[in-house]
Amino acid sequence: MLVVHEHPRRGGFAGEVMAVINEQAFDYLDAPLMRVAGPDMPVPYAPPLEDAYIPQPATIAAAAKELLAY
């Protein structure tokens, strides 16, 4: 299971989604839960900084490939 969101890694909804999956569907998982999120800092407002903050397709694809390696 790969969860992706644009907010900080800690305190975002991805952690809650992963907790529910872990509690209710752990036995059905073939690989560990993974998440791709922004860094633990406030979301910047400047467009170039925001682009650097938000997970990019290449980062998401790399995480998916890592997950599929299990």
N, C-alpha and C positions, 0 to 999 in steps of 0.2 A: 504494500500500500504506500503510495507516494502522495503526500498532501502538500500542495503549493499554495502560498498566499503572500500578499504584498506587504503585510504588516511585520513588526518585529518578531523574531523567532520566539521569544519568551513572552507570555501573556497574551498571545494571539489565539484565534479560534482553532488553529491547527492542532495545538496541544490538547484542546478539549475533544476535538474529533478523534484524535489518536487515542485518547484515554477511553472513549466510548468503544472504539473498535477493539482495543486491548481487553477491555472488560467483557465484551459480548461476543467477540469473534476470534479470540486468540487461537483457538484450536484449529481454525480454518486457514490460518496464515502459513505460507510456505517460506516467507522471508521476513526480515524485520521491518517494522514501520519506519518510514523515512519522511522527512519534511524539508522543503526548500522554502526559505523565507528571507525577509530582509534582515539586516543586522540589528542588533539590540541598541537602537538609537532612534530618536524622533525622525519621522519622515521629512526629508528636506523639501523645500518649495521650489528651488531653482531647477528648471528642466534638466540640465546636464547632471546635476547631483541626484535628481529623482531617478533618472535612467540608470545611474550607477547603483542606486539603492534597490530598485525593484528587480526581482529575479528575472534573468534574461532566458530566452529559449535555449541557448547553449548550456546554461547552468542546469536547467530543468532536464534537458536531454542527457547530460552527463550523470545526473542522479538516477534517472530512469535506467540507463545502461548499467550503472553500478548495482541497482536493485535487481535487474534481470540476470545478473551474474550469479545469483544465489541458486 
